[in-house]
Amino acid sequence: MNQGKATRLVKIGSLQLGAGNPILVQSMWKKPLDLPAEEIIRELDVLKEAGCHIMRFAVPKLEDAELLGPLCERAPMPLVADIHFNHKIALRVMDFPIAKIRINPGNIGADWKVKEVIKKAMDKAIPLRIGINSGSLPGHLGDKADRGQAMVQAAEEEINILEQQGFTNALFSLKSSQVDETIAANEIFSRKFDYPLHLGLTEAGPLIPGLIKTTVVFAQLLKQGIGDTIRISLSDSSLKEVYAGHQLLQALDMGGQGLKIISCPTCTRAEFPVQQFLESIRELIIGSALNKTIAVMGCPVNGPGEAKHADLGISGSGRYAIIFKNGQIIRKVERDQAETAFLEEIKKL
């Protein structure tokens, strides 16, 4: 369970978000929507197996709503439509069993347009995520020096609109590309409101810079009990976003699924090619939902001894690879058989 602040409950399809429920990991579709539906569903199945709880699709055109809609009933996880600029797209996509709509009131237009979206969402019992981004604040807030406070003010204005319509089936995100702004905005919002929070960092960057910045933000917020669902936004694959999200939650002891990997950085003592071996089993590592600890170590010093807590591990010893479980050697194979033997043992887990 998420032992953070008790936010209100919002249902995303069959999932329960907020109210102390486990933190949900989500990602975003990064390919064209006009691919064959079977191809999209196959990829969603892989992402579901890897632990993706929610998948968001950008819907920039009305034609895209017609492509996304039929996927909603077939997808293995709840789908979210991300709408900017044109409120008519949000209205159309809610004719399908979409699990949630994400809108950015800062660019959706006049209040009456937002109210039309709210009314239909209320009629259809579809939750809204109100996305507040520092780069697209309403005009009267765009020049405020304190961007974190400006994001919270923008959110508060949207809450007033929602609640005036009697609508509370909502969650919020307050995102910036700046670490401090994002942390401050979410802290302030969490103190003032009990709506669930979607945590993220906009334009986080490629794999390594993006992970570093996002980890700084998420660790500070999640350890305060702030955040009900997360997306690690990377200039990389959706699968890596999902994997990174679960690894971060595991590191914070807040849940997460998938293989926990421990590996040594290698040195001149290494007798096993750690980096190359990890690369050779990369797809298994990223895509696995197995909740076990796997160790890939470079030498006997860092092998069964320092990694004895691992459910399964591999290391080098001369021209051999040794495979161990909980510190006990169970197999010794020629180096060229290492990958095959290790994968066999993983399957046994």
C-alpha angles and dihedrals in degrees: 000000000000104000093194131110113324103249124178120276121260121182117219104191105300093343128095116220126191126000091096096306119144116284110264122224119216141174140186132250109250103185133075117288092221093071115118109285092234090057092051093048092049091054092046088053090056091049091048090053089051090055106268106155099181132019123203124205126197109231106193098161137039088241089060090057088060090054097045097044098069091048092062096078094044101044118105092225136033114283126219127203116219110209129189132174100349117072090186089072090057091049092051097046090054088066084075127062093267113165098217143354123223115203133172107214089196090074104019092087136231123014091250089062091052089048091054090054091048092051094052092044088053092049091049096039090235117151122231128218109208106210115204112189123183090224096057106039121150112277096254090056100038096092098047112125094217100066094179092056090043091056091051091049090051090051091049091053090052092048088055090053092047095047093045085061091047092248120140101149091110146110129197141220125197110191139173134165086238119086098215094045092052094048093047095047094051093045092052093045092049092053092051105038141033098214112124117259129227107206122214146132119229121230089002092167138226124338105288102033090041094051093047095050094042093048091053090053098041096044093054094046101039093049087057090053092254117139136050102192132018140202122187102209110209136167085239140074126316088237091060090048090055093045091049092049093055093043090053092050090048091051090052091046090240100124124270127155137233137064116326106218124205118181136162121245089234128232138188088292091064117121096175129060097239099173095046092046093050089050091051092056095035096118091051092049095049097041101041122109091191111127098216137114115247123191127202109184134178105221144005090269091063095030126082091350107056092025097044091120091064118108087221133003145171133205141158133263114175110301091344136082117220122208119202140183121207090342096311119113110234102169140020116194140168112273094249089057094051099100095046093047094046093050089050090055092047089055089054089058 
